[in-house]
């Protein structure tokens, strides 16, 4: 069993309107030290398979197929092995 | 300068409808090994302040004030010190 933590953000060349909105709101709340905001999506996905290489292939495939818009977004991920036996 | 990476997810007691939808979609795509999906928000926020304790206070304050719905969501974060001088 693996836990995949997947982070999806816009490509650097794409305008991030939600991030800009959050930055403006933080400035209005007087957090002037905030210089840059990126807002993205975050997934925690548990996968019942103990072969790390299979899990990596699976995560990369379904992230491209379903989780991201490949034209505008990029993803990165990390895997955490969960112990299933007690 | 610090980079704060902030992860916002629903409290465990709150139904996560987007996560359930993604899980169903992955099952329909034949990723039956996926057993659990949590979907949340992810922020990368740069803060022009070099005092770590100040930055922590700021991140905790504005996350509660603006980034999360305190009734339904929780957040965790990590700080990365960015070097500003060259």
N, CA and C atoms of all chains as a GROMACS GRO file, in nm:
protein
  516
    1UNK      N    1   0.085  -0.120   0.000
    1UNK     CA    2   0.000   0.000   0.000
    1UNK      C    3   0.089   0.125   0.000
    2UNK      N    4   0.062   0.212  -0.093
    2UNK     CA    5   0.136   0.338  -0.099
    2UNK      C    6   0.040   0.456  -0.087
    3UNK      N    7   0.091   0.564  -0.030
    3UNK     CA    8   0.019   0.691  -0.031
    3UNK      C    9   0.093   0.783  -0.128
    4UNK      N   10   0.021   0.827  -0.231
    4UNK     CA   11   0.080   0.924  -0.325
    4UNK      C   12   0.028   1.063  -0.289
    5UNK      N   13   0.121   1.157  -0.272
    5UNK     CA   14   0.084   1.297  -0.253
    5UNK      C   15   0.116   1.369  -0.382
    6UNK      N   16   0.013   1.422  -0.446
    6UNK     CA   17   0.028   1.479  -0.579
    6UNK      C   18  -0.006   1.627  -0.574
    7UNK      N   19   0.083   1.708  -0.630
    7UNK     CA   20   0.067   1.854  -0.629
    7UNK      C   21   0.050   1.900  -0.772
    8UNK      N   22  -0.057   1.972  -0.798
    8UNK     CA   23  -0.085   2.020  -0.933
    8UNK      C   24  -0.082   2.173  -0.932
    9UNK      N   25   0.000   2.230  -1.017
    9UNK     CA   26   0.002   2.377  -1.028
    9UNK      C   27   0.002   2.415  -1.176
   10UNK      N   28  -0.032   2.542  -1.202
   10UNK     CA   29  -0.024   2.591  -1.338
   10UNK      C   30   0.121   2.593  -1.384
   11UNK      N   31   0.141   2.577  -1.514
   11UNK     CA   32   0.273   2.600  -1.570
   11UNK      C   33   0.313   2.744  -1.544
   12UNK      N   34   0.444   2.770  -1.527
   12UNK     CA   35   0.487   2.907  -1.497
   12UNK      C   36   0.439   3.010  -1.601
   13UNK      N   37   0.422   2.968  -1.725
   13UNK     CA   38   0.383   3.063  -1.829
   13UNK      C   39   0.234   3.095  -1.827
   14UNK      N   40   0.156   3.024  -1.746
   14UNK     CA   41   0.010   3.042  -1.744
   14UNK      C   42  -0.029   3.133  -1.627
   15UNK      N   43  -0.114   3.230  -1.655
   15UNK     CA   44  -0.162   3.319  -1.549
   15UNK      C   45  -0.241   3.238  -1.446
   16UNK      N   46  -0.214   3.261  -1.318
   16UNK     CA   47  -0.281   3.190  -1.210
   16UNK      C   48  -0.378   3.287  -1.144
   17UNK      N   49  -0.504   3.295  -1.193
   17UNK     CA   50  -0.595   3.399  -1.144
   17UNK      C   51  -0.631   3.382  -0.996
   18UNK      N   52  -0.645   3.257  -0.950
   18UNK     CA   53  -0.679   3.238  -0.809
   18UNK      C   54  -0.564   3.284  -0.719
   19UNK      N   55  -0.442   3.251  -0.762
   19UNK     CA   56  -0.326   3.294  -0.684
   19UNK      C   57  -0.317   3.445  -0.676
   20UNK      N   58  -0.344   3.513  -0.788
   20UNK     CA   59  -0.340   3.660  -0.789
   20UNK      C   60  -0.446   3.717  -0.695
   21UNK      N   61  -0.565   3.655  -0.696
   21UNK     CA   62  -0.675   3.701  -0.611
   21UNK      C   63  -0.639   3.687  -0.464
   22UNK      N   64  -0.579   3.572  -0.430
   22UNK     CA   65  -0.540   3.550  -0.291
   22UNK      C   66  -0.432   3.651  -0.251
   23UNK      N   67  -0.339   3.678  -0.342
   23UNK     CA   68  -0.233   3.775  -0.310
   23UNK      C   69  -0.294   3.913  -0.283
   24UNK      N   70  -0.386   3.956  -0.369
   24UNK     CA   71  -0.450   4.087  -0.348
   24UNK      C   72  -0.524   4.091  -0.214
   25UNK      N   73  -0.593   3.981  -0.182
   25UNK     CA   74  -0.669   3.978  -0.056
   25UNK      C   75  -0.573   3.985   0.063
   26UNK      N   76  -0.459   3.917   0.054
   26UNK     CA   77  -0.362   3.922   0.164
   26UNK      C   78  -0.305   4.063   0.179
   27UNK      N   79  -0.281   4.130   0.068
   27UNK     CA   80  -0.232   4.268   0.076
   27UNK      C   81  -0.337   4.358   0.142
   28UNK      N   82  -0.464   4.337   0.107
   28UNK     CA   83  -0.570   4.417   0.169
   28UNK      C   84  -0.579   4.392   0.319
   29UNK      N   85  -0.543   4.270   0.362
   29UNK     CA   86  -0.542   4.238   0.505
   29UNK      C   87  -0.411   4.284   0.571
   30UNK      N   88  -0.331   4.359   0.496
   30UNK     CA   89  -0.206   4.418   0.547
   30UNK      C   90  -0.089   4.321   0.558
   31UNK      N   91  -0.096   4.210   0.488
   31UNK     CA   92   0.021   4.122   0.479
   31UNK      C   93   0.103   4.164   0.357
   32UNK      N   94   0.169   4.279   0.372
   32UNK     CA   95   0.243   4.335   0.259
   32UNK      C   96   0.368   4.253   0.226
   33UNK      N   97   0.413   4.172   0.323
   33UNK     CA   98   0.535   4.094   0.300
   33UNK      C   99   0.512   3.981   0.199
   34UNK      N  100   0.386   3.951   0.170
   34UNK     CA  101   0.358   3.844   0.075
   34UNK      C  102   0.390   3.892  -0.066
   35UNK      N  103   0.484   3.824  -0.132
   35UNK     CA  104   0.527   3.875  -0.262
   35UNK      C  105   0.477   3.790  -0.378
   36UNK      N  106   0.432   3.670  -0.350
   36UNK     CA  107   0.401   3.582  -0.462
   36UNK      C  108   0.312   3.469  -0.410
   37UNK      N  109   0.204   3.441  -0.483
   37UNK     CA  110   0.114   3.333  -0.441
   37UNK      C  111   0.082   3.244  -0.560
   38UNK      N  112   0.102   3.115  -0.540
   38UNK     CA  113   0.061   3.015  -0.638
   38UNK      C  114  -0.046   2.930  -0.572
   39UNK      N  115  -0.158   2.911  -0.641
   39UNK     CA  116  -0.262   2.826  -0.583
   39UNK      C  117  -0.282   2.705  -0.673
   40UNK      N  118  -0.281   2.588  -0.613
   40UNK     CA  119  -0.296   2.468  -0.692
   40UNK      C  120  -0.386   2.367  -0.623
   41UNK      N  121  -0.381   2.244  -0.675
   41UNK     CA  122  -0.461   2.136  -0.618
   41UNK      C  123  -0.368   2.035  -0.553
   42UNK      N  124  -0.423   1.964  -0.458
   42UNK     CA  125  -0.343   1.870  -0.380
   42UNK      C  126  -0.425   1.743  -0.363
   43UNK      N  127  -0.365   1.630  -0.393
   43UNK     CA  128  -0.435   1.502  -0.379
   43UNK      C  129  -0.355   1.408  -0.288
   44UNK      N  130  -0.425   1.336  -0.204
   44UNK     CA  131  -0.364   1.225  -0.130
   44UNK      C  132  -0.439   1.100  -0.175
   45UNK      N  133  -0.370   1.010  -0.241
   45UNK     CA  134  -0.435   0.893  -0.300
   45UNK      C  135  -0.369   0.766  -0.249
   46UNK      N  136  -0.450   0.677  -0.190
   46UNK     CA  137  -0.397   0.549  -0.141
   46UNK      C  138  -0.412   0.444  -0.249
   47UNK      N  139  -0.305   0.368  -0.268
   47UNK     CA  140  -0.304   0.268  -0.375
   47UNK      C  141  -0.264   0.133  -0.318
   48UNK      N  142  -0.352   0.036  -0.335
   48UNK     CA  143  -0.332  -0.097  -0.276
   48UNK      C  144  -0.244  -0.181  -0.369
   49UNK      N  145  -0.115  -0.150  -0.370
   49UNK     CA  146  -0.019  -0.223  -0.452
   49UNK      C  147   0.116  -0.200  -0.386
   50UNK      N  148   0.194  -0.306  -0.368
   50UNK     CA  149   0.319  -0.291  -0.294
   50UNK      C  150   0.442  -0.284  -0.384
   51UNK      N  151   0.420  -0.278  -0.516
   51UNK     CA  152   0.532  -0.269  -0.608
   51UNK      C  153   0.553  -0.122  -0.645
   52UNK      N  154   0.663  -0.064  -0.595
   52UNK     CA  155   0.680   0.081  -0.611
   52UNK      C  156   0.682   0.123  -0.757
   53UNK      N  157   0.747   0.041  -0.841
   53UNK     CA  158   0.758   0.079  -0.982
   53UNK      C  159   0.621   0.077  -1.051
   54UNK      N  160   0.536  -0.022  -1.017
   54UNK     CA  161   0.399  -0.024  -1.069
   54UNK      C  162   0.321   0.100  -1.022
   55UNK      N  163   0.339   0.132  -0.895
   55UNK     CA  164   0.263   0.245  -0.839
   55UNK      C  165   0.305   0.374  -0.908
   56UNK      N  166   0.436   0.390  -0.932
   56UNK     CA  167   0.484   0.511  -1.001
   56UNK      C  168   0.422   0.523  -1.141
   57UNK      N  169   0.421   0.410  -1.212
   57UNK     CA  170   0.362   0.413  -1.347
   57UNK      C  171   0.215   0.451  -1.341
   58UNK      N  172   0.146   0.394  -1.242
   58UNK     CA  173   0.003   0.419  -1.228
   58UNK      C  174  -0.023   0.567  -1.196
   59UNK      N  175   0.052   0.621  -1.101
   59UNK     CA  176   0.030   0.760  -1.060
   59UNK      C  177   0.058   0.854  -1.177
   60UNK      N  178   0.167   0.826  -1.251
   60UNK     CA  179   0.201   0.914  -1.364
   60UNK      C  180   0.094   0.906  -1.472
   61UNK      N  181   0.042   0.783  -1.494
   61UNK     CA  182  -0.060   0.766  -1.599
   61UNK      C  183  -0.190   0.835  -1.561
   62UNK      N  184  -0.242   0.809  -1.442
   62UNK     CA  185  -0.373   0.865  -1.412
   62UNK      C  186  -0.367   1.015  -1.382
   63UNK      N  187  -0.251   1.066  -1.338
   63UNK     CA  188  -0.240   1.211  -1.319
   63UNK      C  189  -0.257   1.282  -1.453
   64UNK      N  190  -0.188   1.231  -1.555
   64UNK     CA  191  -0.198   1.289  -1.690
   64UNK      C  192  -0.338   1.273  -1.749
   65UNK      N  193  -0.397   1.154  -1.723
   65UNK     CA  194  -0.526   1.123  -1.784
   65UNK      C  195  -0.641   1.197  -1.719
   66UNK      N  196  -0.633   1.216  -1.588
   66UNK     CA  197  -0.752   1.264  -1.517
   66UNK      C  198  -0.727   1.388  -1.431
   67UNK      N  199  -0.614   1.391  -1.361
   67UNK     CA  200  -0.601   1.495  -1.258
   67UNK      C  201  -0.560   1.630  -1.314
   68UNK      N  202  -0.481   1.631  -1.422
   68UNK     CA  203  -0.433   1.760  -1.470
   68UNK      C  204  -0.482   1.789  -1.612
   69UNK      N  205  -0.481   1.916  -1.643
   69UNK     CA  206  -0.499   1.963  -1.780
   69UNK      C  207  -0.358   1.977  -1.837
   70UNK      N  208  -0.318   1.883  -1.923
   70UNK     CA  209  -0.178   1.880  -1.966
   70UNK      C  210  -0.135   2.004  -2.043
   71UNK      N  211  -0.231   2.080  -2.094
   71UNK     CA  212  -0.194   2.203  -2.166
   71UNK      C  213  -0.151   2.314  -2.071
   72UNK      N  214  -0.211   2.316  -1.954
   72UNK     CA  215  -0.192   2.431  -1.864
   72UNK      C  216  -0.125   2.398  -1.732
   73UNK      N  217  -0.127   2.269  -1.695
   73UNK     CA  218  -0.084   2.236  -1.560
   73UNK      C  219   0.030   2.135  -1.560
   74UNK      N  220   0.104   2.134  -1.451
   74UNK     CA  221   0.208   2.034  -1.428
   74UNK      C  222   0.182   1.971  -1.292
   75UNK      N  223   0.237   1.851  -1.272
   75UNK     CA  224   0.223   1.788  -1.140
   75UNK      C  225   0.357   1.734  -1.094
   76UNK      N  226   0.371   1.723  -0.964
   76UNK     CA  227   0.482   1.648  -0.909
   76UNK      C  228   0.423   1.564  -0.796
   77UNK      N  229   0.492   1.460  -0.755
   77UNK     CA  230   0.434   1.372  -0.653
   77UNK      C  231   0.543   1.308  -0.571
   78UNK      N  232   0.503   1.261  -0.454
   78UNK     CA  233   0.593   1.181  -0.373
   78UNK      C  234   0.515   1.059  -0.325
   79UNK      N  235   0.587   0.949  -0.304
   79UNK     CA  236   0.523   0.826  -0.257
   79UNK      C  237   0.569   0.795  -0.116
   80UNK      N  238   0.474   0.750  -0.035
   80UNK     CA  239   0.506   0.708   0.101
   80UNK      C  240   0.457   0.564   0.114
   81UNK      N  241   0.548   0.472   0.152
   81UNK     CA  242   0.508   0.332   0.171
   81UNK      C  243   0.432   0.321   0.303
   82UNK      N  244   0.311   0.264   0.297
   82UNK     CA  245   0.233   0.243   0.419
   82UNK      C  246   0.242   0.096   0.455
   83UNK      N  247   0.264   0.067   0.581
   83UNK     CA  248   0.268  -0.075   0.619
   83UNK      C  249   0.125  -0.125   0.631
   84UNK      N  250   0.099  -0.239   0.570
   84UNK     CA  251  -0.037  -0.293   0.573
   84UNK      C  252  -0.048  -0.408   0.673
   85UNK      N  253   0.058  -0.488   0.683
   85UNK     CA  254   0.054  -0.601   0.776
   85UNK      C  255   0.070  -0.551   0.920
   86UNK      N  256   0.014  -0.627   1.015
   86UNK     CA  257   0.032  -0.593   1.157
   86UNK      C  258   0.101  -0.710   1.227
   87UNK      N  259   1.366   3.593   0.314
   87UNK     CA  260   1.257   3.545   0.227
   87UNK      C  261   1.228   3.398   0.255
   88UNK      N  262   1.105   3.367   0.280
   88UNK     CA  263   1.064   3.228   0.302
   88UNK      C  264   0.960   3.188   0.198
   89UNK      N  265   0.962   3.059   0.164
   89UNK     CA  266   0.854   3.002   0.085
   89UNK      C  267   0.772   2.913   0.177
   90UNK      N  268   0.642   2.945   0.190
   90UNK     CA  269   0.553   2.861   0.270
   90UNK      C  270   0.474   2.772   0.175
   91UNK      N  271   0.477   2.642   0.201
   91UNK     CA  272   0.392   2.549   0.126
   91UNK      C  273   0.279   2.508   0.219
   92UNK      N  274   0.158   2.541   0.180
   92UNK     CA  275   0.043   2.523   0.270
   92UNK      C  276  -0.054   2.425   0.205
   93UNK      N  277  -0.094   2.325   0.282
   93UNK     CA  278  -0.184   2.220   0.234
   93UNK      C  279  -0.314   2.229   0.310
   94UNK      N  280  -0.424   2.242   0.237
   94UNK     CA  281  -0.556   2.254   0.302
   94UNK      C  282  -0.640   2.133   0.263
   95UNK      N  283  -0.691   2.064   0.363
   95UNK     CA  284  -0.780   1.950   0.335
   95UNK      C  285  -0.902   1.958   0.427
   96UNK      N  286  -1.006   1.885   0.390
   96UNK     CA  287  -1.122   1.877   0.478
   96UNK      C  288  -1.085   1.805   0.606
   97UNK      N  289  -1.153   1.839   0.715
   97UNK     CA  290  -1.140   1.760   0.837
   97UNK      C  291  -1.186   1.617   0.808
   98UNK      N  292  -1.128   1.519   0.877
   98UNK     CA  293  -1.165   1.379   0.848
   98UNK      C  294  -1.315   1.353   0.863
   99UNK      N  295  -1.383   1.427   0.948
   99UNK     CA  296  -1.526   1.402   0.971
   99UNK      C  297  -1.615   1.460   0.861
  100UNK      N  298  -1.556   1.540   0.770
  100UNK     CA  299  -1.634   1.608   0.667
  100UNK      C  300  -1.626   1.529   0.536
  101UNK      N  301  -1.740   1.509   0.474
  101UNK     CA  302  -1.743   1.439   0.345
  101UNK      C  303  -1.666   1.521   0.241
  102UNK      N  304  -1.582   1.455   0.163
  102UNK     CA  305  -1.501   1.521   0.061
  102UNK      C  306  -1.558   1.484  -0.077
  103UNK      N  307  -1.656   1.560  -0.126
  103UNK     CA  308  -1.725   1.518  -0.249
  103UNK      C  309  -1.633   1.514  -0.372
  104UNK      N  310  -1.538   1.609  -0.381
  104UNK     CA  311  -1.448   1.606  -0.497
  104UNK      C  312  -1.359   1.484  -0.493
  105UNK      N  313  -1.310   1.449  -0.374
  105UNK     CA  314  -1.227   1.330  -0.361
  105UNK      C  315  -1.303   1.204  -0.401
  106UNK      N  316  -1.429   1.195  -0.358
  106UNK     CA  317  -1.511   1.078  -0.394
  106UNK      C  318  -1.533   1.070  -0.545
  107UNK      N  319  -1.554   1.186  -0.606
  107UNK     CA  320  -1.576   1.191  -0.751
  107UNK      C  321  -1.452   1.145  -0.826
  108UNK      N  322  -1.335   1.191  -0.782
  108UNK     CA  323  -1.210   1.150  -0.846
  108UNK      C  324  -1.189   1.000  -0.827
  109UNK      N  325  -1.220   0.949  -0.708
  109UNK     CA  326  -1.204   0.805  -0.684
  109UNK      C  327  -1.293   0.724  -0.779
  110UNK      N  328  -1.419   0.765  -0.792
  110UNK     CA  329  -1.510   0.694  -0.884
  110UNK      C  330  -1.458   0.699  -1.027
  111UNK      N  331  -1.408   0.815  -1.068
  111UNK     CA  332  -1.357   0.828  -1.204
  111UNK      C  333  -1.235   0.738  -1.226
  112UNK      N  334  -1.147   0.729  -1.126
  112UNK     CA  335  -1.029   0.642  -1.139
  112UNK      C  336  -1.072   0.496  -1.147
  113UNK      N  337  -1.175   0.459  -1.071
  113UNK     CA  338  -1.223   0.320  -1.080
  113UNK      C  339  -1.280   0.292  -1.218
  114UNK      N  340  -1.352   0.389  -1.274
  114UNK     CA  341  -1.408   0.369  -1.409
  114UNK      C  342  -1.297   0.357  -1.513
  115UNK      N  343  -1.181   0.421  -1.487
  115UNK     CA  344  -1.066   0.409  -1.578
  115UNK      C  345  -0.986   0.283  -1.548
  116UNK      N  346  -1.039   0.198  -1.461
  116UNK     CA  347  -0.980   0.068  -1.429
  116UNK      C  348  -0.861   0.073  -1.334
  117UNK      N  349  -0.849   0.183  -1.260
  117UNK     CA  350  -0.748   0.188  -1.152
  117UNK      C  351  -0.815   0.138  -1.024
  118UNK      N  352  -0.841   0.005  -1.020
  118UNK     CA  353  -0.914  -0.050  -0.906
  118UNK      C  354  -0.828  -0.049  -0.779
  119UNK      N  355  -0.696  -0.037  -0.793
  119UNK     CA  356  -0.609  -0.039  -0.676
  119UNK      C  357  -0.622   0.088  -0.592
  120UNK      N  358  -0.685   0.192  -0.649
  120UNK     CA  359  -0.701   0.317  -0.573
  120UNK      C  360  -0.807   0.296  -0.466
  121UNK      N  361  -0.769   0.314  -0.340
  121UNK     CA  362  -0.864   0.283  -0.234
  121UNK      C  363  -0.917   0.407  -0.164
  122UNK      N  364  -0.853   0.520  -0.182
  122UNK     CA  365  -0.892   0.635  -0.103
  122UNK      C  366  -0.837   0.760  -0.170
  123UNK      N  367  -0.920   0.863  -0.186
  123UNK     CA  368  -0.874   0.987  -0.248
  123UNK      C  369  -0.918   1.106  -0.162
  124UNK      N  370  -0.822   1.190  -0.129
  124UNK     CA  371  -0.852   1.316  -0.061
  124UNK      C  372  -0.810   1.426  -0.158
  125UNK      N  373  -0.898   1.524  -0.180
  125UNK     CA  374  -0.862   1.635  -0.267
  125UNK      C  375  -0.863   1.764  -0.186
  126UNK      N  376  -0.757   1.838  -0.199
  126UNK     CA  377  -0.749   1.962  -0.122
  126UNK      C  378  -0.688   2.074  -0.204
  127UNK      N  379  -0.652   2.180  -0.133
  127UNK     CA  380  -0.590   2.296  -0.198
  127UNK      C  381  -0.445   2.305  -0.155
  128UNK      N  382  -0.367   2.368  -0.240
  128UNK     CA  383  -0.223   2.376  -0.216
  128UNK      C  384  -0.178   2.518  -0.251
  129UNK      N  385  -0.105   2.580  -0.161
  129UNK     CA  386  -0.056   2.716  -0.185
  129UNK      C  387   0.095   2.720  -0.171
  130UNK      N  388   0.159   2.795  -0.259
  130UNK     CA  389   0.301   2.830  -0.241
  130UNK      C  390   0.306   2.980  -0.228
  131UNK      N  391   0.346   3.028  -0.112
  131UNK     CA  392   0.342   3.172  -0.084
  131UNK      C  393   0.480   3.220  -0.042
  132UNK      N  394   0.530   3.319  -0.114
  132UNK     CA  395   0.661   3.376  -0.080
  132UNK      C  396   0.641   3.496   0.012
  133UNK      N  397   0.722   3.500   0.116
  133UNK     CA  398   0.707   3.605   0.217
  133UNK      C  399   0.842   3.672   0.238
  134UNK      N  400   0.844   3.803   0.215
  134UNK     CA  401   0.968   3.880   0.223
  134UNK      C  402   0.995   3.920   0.368
  135UNK      N  403   1.039   3.824   0.447
  135UNK     CA  404   1.070   3.848   0.587
  135UNK      C  405   1.166   3.736   0.626
  136UNK      N  406   1.276   3.770   0.693
  136UNK     CA  407   1.376   3.667   0.722
  136UNK      C  408   1.371   3.614   0.865
  137UNK      N  409   1.271   3.657   0.941
  137UNK     CA  410   1.258   3.609   1.078
  137UNK      C  411   1.159   3.491   1.080
  138UNK      N  412   1.211   3.371   1.103
  138UNK     CA  413   1.126   3.252   1.090
  138UNK      C  414   1.006   3.257   1.182
  139UNK      N  415   1.026   3.304   1.304
  139UNK     CA  416   0.916   3.305   1.400
  139UNK      C  417   0.806   3.403   1.355
  140UNK      N  418   0.844   3.518   1.303
  140UNK     CA  419   0.746   3.612   1.246
  140UNK      C  420   0.669   3.549   1.131
  141UNK      N  421   0.744   3.480   1.044
  141UNK     CA  422   0.682   3.421   0.926
  141UNK      C  423   0.581   3.314   0.969
  142UNK      N  424   0.619   3.232   1.068
  142UNK     CA  425   0.526   3.128   1.117
  142UNK      C  426   0.397   3.191   1.170
  143UNK      N  427   0.412   3.298   1.249
  143UNK     CA  428   0.292   3.364   1.303
  143UNK      C  429   0.204   3.416   1.190
  144UNK      N  430   0.270   3.476   1.090
  144UNK     CA  431   0.197   3.533   0.977
  144UNK      C  432   0.122   3.424   0.900
  145UNK      N  433   0.192   3.315   0.869
  145UNK     CA  434   0.129   3.207   0.790
  145UNK      C  435   0.010   3.148   0.867
  146UNK      N  436   0.029   3.127   0.997
  146UNK     CA  437  -0.081   3.068   1.076
  146UNK      C  438  -0.199   3.164   1.083
  147UNK      N  439  -0.170   3.294   1.095
  147UNK     CA  440  -0.279   3.392   1.105
  147UNK      C  441  -0.354   3.402   0.973
  148UNK      N  442  -0.283   3.422   0.860
  148UNK     CA  443  -0.358   3.445   0.736
  148UNK      C  444  -0.420   3.316   0.682
  149UNK      N  445  -0.365   3.201   0.717
  149UNK     CA  446  -0.430   3.077   0.673
  149UNK      C  447  -0.567   3.064   0.738
  150UNK      N  448  -0.574   3.091   0.868
  150UNK     CA  449  -0.702   3.084   0.940
  150UNK      C  450  -0.798   3.193   0.891
  151UNK      N  451  -0.742   3.312   0.863
  151UNK     CA  452  -0.826   3.426   0.828
  151UNK      C  453  -0.882   3.417   0.687
  152UNK      N  454  -0.800   3.364   0.597
  152UNK     CA  455  -0.836   3.376   0.456
  152UNK      C  456  -0.837   3.242   0.381
  153UNK      N  457  -0.738   3.157   0.407
  153UNK     CA  458  -0.721   3.042   0.317
  153UNK      C  459  -0.816   2.927   0.349
  154UNK      N  460  -0.850   2.909   0.476
  154UNK     CA  461  -0.933   2.793   0.508
  154UNK      C  462  -1.068   2.836   0.567
  155UNK      N  463  -1.162   2.743   0.556
  155UNK     CA  464  -1.289   2.752   0.627
  155UNK      C  465  -1.267   2.676   0.757
  156UNK      N  466  -1.252   2.749   0.867
  156UNK     CA  467  -1.212   2.684   0.993
  156UNK      C  468  -1.313   2.581   1.042
  157UNK      N  469  -1.436   2.589   0.996
  157UNK     CA  470  -1.536   2.490   1.039
  157UNK      C  471  -1.516   2.356   0.972
  158UNK      N  472  -1.466   2.358   0.850
  158UNK     CA  473  -1.463   2.234   0.772
  158UNK      C  474  -1.323   2.188   0.734
  159UNK      N  475  -1.227   2.279   0.739
  159UNK     CA  476  -1.096   2.246   0.683
  159UNK      C  477  -0.984   2.260   0.786
  160UNK      N  478  -0.876   2.191   0.761
  160UNK     CA  479  -0.754   2.205   0.840
  160UNK      C  480  -0.639   2.235   0.744
  161UNK      N  481  -0.531   2.291   0.798
  161UNK     CA  482  -0.415   2.316   0.713
  161UNK      C  483  -0.290   2.270   0.785
  162UNK      N  484  -0.190   2.237   0.706
  162UNK     CA  485  -0.056   2.219   0.760
  162UNK      C  486   0.038   2.288   0.663
  163UNK      N  487   0.158   2.320   0.709
  163UNK     CA  488   0.248   2.395   0.621
  163UNK      C  489   0.392   2.361   0.653
  164UNK      N  490   0.478   2.391   0.557
  164UNK     CA  491   0.620   2.382   0.581
  164UNK      C  492   0.684   2.510   0.527
  165UNK      N  493   0.796   2.548   0.589
  165UNK     CA  494   0.866   2.670   0.546
  165UNK      C  495   1.000   2.632   0.486
  166UNK      N  496   1.035   2.698   0.379
  166UNK     CA  497   1.165   2.679   0.316
  166UNK      C  498   1.232   2.816   0.311
  167UNK      N  499   1.352   2.825   0.368
  167UNK     CA  500   1.425   2.953   0.364
  167UNK      C  501   1.483   2.971   0.225
  168UNK      N  502   1.456   3.084   0.163
  168UNK     CA  503   1.512   3.114   0.030
  168UNK      C  504   1.623   3.215   0.050
  169UNK      N  505   1.734   3.192  -0.017
  169UNK     CA  506   1.840   3.291  -0.003
  169UNK      C  507   1.810   3.408  -0.096
  170UNK      N  508   1.822   3.528  -0.043
  170UNK     CA  509   1.790   3.646  -0.123
  170UNK      C  510   1.916   3.715  -0.173
  171UNK      N  511   2.021   3.711  -0.090
  171UNK     CA  512   2.146   3.777  -0.130
  171UNK      C  513   2.219   3.690  -0.233
  172UNK      N  514   2.298   3.753  -0.316
  172UNK     CA  515   2.378   3.679  -0.415
  172UNK      C  516   2.526   3.703  -0.387
   0.00000   0.00000   0.00000
